[in-house]
């Protein structure tokens, strides 16, 4: 009888401990107020937008860091069409959008979700067909390669540096949203076959066939990166090292983008409702928004649509000035990927808006 009493008491204590632990986990997560983001429409003032310094026509969207504990990005839409629903257990979410050649649109959404005492990061991607506004989720087809025999193809790029005896294998840029390197072989040896959740993989072969060393870099949709290095020993390949890393930890992929931003709330206070965003030249460091971020060399300013459209855009890929170069490259984050403002830029210059490129 005494034994049964202690067993029952132990069970009650264990149950109480588990219940308390679950309750503590539940209250540890502070639910945030969702702010929906429609990339093709006016951006809510709670959300900050920064221009990519390395990707032309690329923009990052994220909740202002000063209110991140109270708010989160909820549904992500494009022109009223839902791409990714919000999650009440999210504690952060950030978005990247870019217009690709042939007016294809690409959107990447990174969500950080609380799971008990831990958290997970999930990446989902969406893309349109050329000259279309209908999005579908990115699904990459894994392409198996054999390092010894792989040649240049429409999808796979093989870059050989003869002087260093280095060969690099990657997916061509035109197919980076349709395919990824999958299973990696070296003749009969399978070096890597993990493809679940894979969104990117590259392979580097050094040393030729006499002393081969293989490095495989993989990126997965849970935000993890894995770099594996193989060397040839005793008639077979052995794993020499394995490095684990993380990607998409921050709202932006580059530095110092976090300090080069504009604030939609500050612009609204200054210009009132009914304004549109315009890329306008401003001396660097002339002012600061209310979050204390100094404007970049390319300051994002607000202007009435009745104002002449003036632009000076600089990044690592190109720079141009309306009137001297091509005004069709105007970029307006609030209008998403539409080109109404590009047409306006041409109209201001007295030019005819050209037909879209067919390449």
C-alpha positions in Angstrom: 0.0 0.0 0.0 2.8 2.4 0.9 4.6 1.6 -2.4 1.4 2.4 -4.4 1.1 5.7 -2.4 4.7 6.8 -3.4 4.1 5.7 -7.0 0.9 7.8 -7.2 2.6 10.8 -5.5 5.6 10.6 -7.9 3.1 10.5 -10.9 1.3 13.6 -9.5 4.6 15.5 -9.1 5.7 14.5 -12.6 2.4 15.6 -14.1 2.6 18.9 -12.2 6.1 19.5 -13.4 5.2 18.9 -17.0 2.1 21.1 -16.8 4.1 23.9 -15.2 6.8 23.6 -17.8 4.2 23.8 -20.6 2.5 26.7 -19.0 5.9 28.5 -18.6 6.7 27.9 -22.2 3.3 29.2 -23.3 3.5 32.4 -21.3 7.2 32.9 -22.3 6.0 33.6 -25.8 4.6 37.1 -26.1 2.0 37.1 -28.8 2.4 40.1 -31.1 -0.1 42.2 -33.0 0.0 41.2 -36.7 0.5 43.9 -39.3 -0.3 42.7 -42.8 2.1 43.6 -45.6 0.9 44.1 -49.2 4.0 44.7 -51.2 2.1 46.2 -54.1 0.4 48.8 -51.9 1.2 51.4 -49.3 3.5 50.1 -46.7 2.2 50.3 -43.1 4.2 52.7 -40.9 5.1 50.0 -38.5 7.1 48.3 -41.2 10.5 49.6 -42.3 11.8 49.2 -45.9 15.4 49.4 -47.0 16.8 49.3 -50.5 19.3 46.5 -51.4 22.8 47.8 -52.0 23.8 44.8 -54.1 20.6 43.6 -55.8 19.1 46.0 -58.4 15.4 46.6 -57.7 15.6 44.7 -54.5 13.9 45.7 -51.2 13.8 44.4 -47.7 10.7 44.7 -45.5 10.8 44.1 -41.7 9.1 45.3 -38.5 10.8 48.3 -36.9 13.2 47.0 -34.3 11.9 49.4 -31.7 8.4 47.7 -31.7 9.4 44.2 -32.5 8.3 42.9 -29.1 4.7 44.1 -29.7 4.2 43.8 -33.4 5.0 41.3 -36.1 4.4 41.0 -39.9 1.2 39.0 -40.4 -0.2 38.0 -43.8 2.0 38.8 -46.8 0.1 39.7 -49.9 0.7 41.1 -53.4 -2.1 43.4 -54.7 -4.6 41.8 -52.4 -3.7 38.2 -53.2 -2.5 36.2 -50.2 1.0 34.7 -50.5 1.8 33.6 -47.0 -0.6 33.7 -44.0 0.5 35.0 -40.7 1.2 32.8 -37.7 0.3 33.8 -34.1 3.4 32.0 -32.8 5.8 34.0 -35.0 8.0 36.4 -33.2 9.6 37.9 -36.3 9.1 37.8 -40.0 10.9 39.7 -42.8 10.5 39.8 -46.5 12.7 40.4 -49.6 11.3 41.3 -53.0 13.0 42.0 -56.3 12.1 42.4 -60.0 14.0 40.0 -62.2 14.7 40.2 -65.9 11.6 39.9 -68.2 9.7 41.4 -65.3 9.5 38.3 -63.2 8.8 39.0 -59.6 10.5 37.1 -56.7 9.5 37.3 -53.0 11.3 35.5 -50.1 9.6 35.3 -46.7 11.6 34.3 -43.6 9.5 33.5 -40.5 10.9 32.9 -37.0 8.4 30.8 -34.9 8.3 29.9 -31.2 8.0 26.2 -30.5 7.9 25.7 -26.7 11.3 26.6 -25.4 12.9 26.6 -28.8 12.3 28.2 -32.1 12.5 27.5 -35.8 13.2 29.5 -38.9 11.4 28.8 -42.2 12.0 30.2 -45.6 9.3 30.2 -48.3 9.8 31.7 -51.8 7.4 32.8 -54.5 8.0 33.8 -58.1 6.0 34.8 -61.2 6.3 33.8 -64.8 7.7 36.4 -67.2 5.4 39.4 -67.6 2.9 37.9 -65.1 1.6 38.9 -61.7 0.5 35.4 -60.7 2.7 33.9 -58.1 3.5 30.3 -57.4 5.8 28.8 -54.7 9.4 28.2 -55.7 10.1 24.4 -56.1 13.6 23.6 -57.2 14.3 20.3 -59.0 17.5 18.6 -57.7 19.9 17.9 -60.5 22.4 15.0 -59.9 26.0 15.6 -60.9 29.0 13.4 -61.3 32.1 15.5 -60.7 34.2 13.4 -63.1 31.9 13.7 -66.1 29.7 16.7 -65.5 29.8 19.1 -68.5 28.4 22.6 -69.0 24.6 22.3 -69.6 21.7 24.7 -69.9 21.2 24.4 -66.1 24.6 23.5 -64.7 27.6 25.9 -65.0 31.1 24.3 -64.8 33.8 26.9 -64.2 37.3 25.6 -64.5 40.4 27.5 -63.4 43.3 25.7 -65.0 46.1 27.5 -63.1 44.8 26.4 -59.7 43.3 23.1 -60.9 40.0 24.2 -59.4 36.6 23.3 -60.9 33.4 25.0 -59.6 29.9 23.6 -60.2 26.8 25.7 -59.7 23.3 26.3 -61.1 23.1 29.0 -63.7 21.6 32.3 -62.6 18.7 31.9 -65.0 17.7 28.6 -63.3 18.4 29.4 -59.7 14.7 29.4 -58.8 13.9 26.2 -60.8 16.8 23.9 -60.0 19.6 23.1 -57.5 22.5 20.7 -57.5 21.2 17.6 -55.8 23.1 14.3 -55.3 26.8 14.7 -55.8 28.9 11.8 -57.0 32.5 11.3 -57.8 32.4 8.3 -60.1 31.0 5.4 -58.0 31.3 7.4 -54.7 28.3 9.3 -53.4 29.5 12.3 -51.5 26.1 13.9 -50.6 22.6 12.8 -51.2 20.6 15.0 -48.8 18.1 17.0 -50.9 15.2 17.5 -48.5 14.6 21.2 -47.9 17.5 22.1 -50.2 17.4 25.5 -51.7 21.0 26.0 -52.9 24.1 23.9 -53.4 27.5 24.5 -54.9 30.5 22.2 -55.4 34.3 23.0 -55.6 36.8 20.3 -56.8 40.5 20.9 -56.2 43.5 18.8 -56.8 42.5 17.1 -59.9 42.1 13.3 -60.1 45.5 12.7 -58.4 44.7 14.3 -55.1 41.0 15.3 -55.2 39.5 17.5 -52.5 35.8 18.3 -52.7 33.9 21.1 -50.9 30.1 21.1 -50.9 28.1 24.1 -49.6 24.4 23.5 -49.0 21.7 25.9 -47.9 18.3 24.6 -46.6 14.8 26.1 -46.1 15.2 26.0 -42.3 17.9 28.6 -42.5 20.8 26.2 -41.9 24.0 26.0 -44.0 26.3 23.0 -44.2 29.9 23.0 -45.6 31.4 19.6 -46.0 34.9 18.8 -47.1 36.0 15.5 -48.4 39.5 14.1 -49.2 40.5 10.9 -50.9 42.2 8.4 -48.6 42.7 4.6 -48.9 40.8 4.3 -52.2 37.7 6.1 -51.0 36.4 9.5 -50.0 36.3 10.4 -46.3 34.6 13.3 -44.6 37.4 15.6 -43.5 35.3 18.4 -41.9 31.8 19.6 -41.5 30.8 23.1 -40.6 27.3 24.1 -39.6 26.1 27.7 -40.1 23.0 29.8 -40.2 21.5 32.1 -42.9 18.8 34.6 -43.0 19.2 35.6 -39.4 18.7 39.3 -40.2 16.2 41.1 -42.3 18.8 41.9 -44.9 21.5 39.9 -46.6 24.2 42.6 -46.7 25.9 45.3 -44.8 25.5 48.1 -43.9 21.9 48.0 -45.1 20.5 48.2 -41.6 21.8 51.8 -41.3 20.7 52.8 -44.8 16.9 53.0 -44.6 13.9 55.1 -44.7 10.9 55.2 -42.4 7.4 55.3 -43.8 6.0 56.8 -40.6 8.4 59.7 -40.8 7.5 60.3 -44.4 3.8 60.2 -43.6 4.2 62.8 -40.8 6.2 65.0 -43.2 4.1 64.8 -46.3 0.7 63.7 -45.1 -1.6 61.1 -46.7 -1.7 60.5 -50.5 2.0 60.6 -51.2 4.1 58.2 -53.2 7.7 57.2 -52.7 10.3 58.6 -55.0 14.0 57.9 -55.3 15.5 61.3 -55.1 19.1 62.6 -54.7 20.0 63.9 -51.3 23.3 64.7 -49.7 24.4 61.9 -47.5 23.9 62.5 -43.7 21.7 65.6 -44.2 18.9 64.2 -41.9 17.8 61.3 -39.8 14.5 59.5 -39.5 12.8 59.1 -36.2 14.5 55.7 -35.7 17.9 57.4 -35.9 19.0 55.8 -39.1 21.0 58.1 -41.3 19.9 58.2 -45.0 22.2 56.5 -47.4 23.8 58.0 -50.5 20.6 57.1 -52.2 18.0 58.7 -49.9 14.5 57.6 -50.1 12.2 60.6 -50.0 8.5 61.2 -50.4 7.1 63.4 -53.1 3.7 64.3 -54.4 2.9 62.6 -57.7 2.4 66.1 -59.3 6.1 66.9 -58.8 8.6 66.3 -61.6 10.1 62.8 -61.3 13.8 63.2 -60.6 16.1 60.3 -59.8 19.7 59.5 -59.0 20.1 55.8 -58.2 23.4 54.1 -57.3 24.3 50.6 -56.4 27.0 48.1 -57.2 25.4 47.2 -60.6 24.4 50.4 -62.2 23.8 54.1 -61.8 21.6 56.4 -63.8 19.9 59.7 -64.0 16.6 60.4 -65.6 17.1 62.7 -68.6 20.6 61.5 -69.2 20.0 57.7 -69.2 17.1 55.3 -69.1 14.2 56.6 -66.9 12.4 53.2 -67.2 14.7 51.9 -64.4 12.8 54.0 -61.8 12.0 52.1 -58.6 9.1 52.7 -56.3 8.8 50.4 -53.3 5.3 51.4 -52.4 4.0 50.6 -55.9 5.6 47.1 -55.8 6.5 45.8 -59.2 4.0 47.9 -61.2 5.4 50.3 -63.8 2.9 53.2 -63.6 5.6 55.5 -62.2 8.0 54.4 -64.9 5.5 55.6 -67.5 5.1 58.8 -65.6 8.9 59.3 -65.7 8.8 59.0 -69.4 5.9 61.4 -69.7 7.7 64.0 -67.7 10.7 63.7 -70.0 8.4 64.0 -73.1 9.3 60.4 -74.2 7.2 57.4 -75.3 7.2 54.5 -72.9 9.0 51.5 -74.6 7.5 48.1 -74.9 8.8 45.5 -72.4 12.0 43.7 -73.2 11.4 40.3 -74.7 14.7 38.7 -73.5 
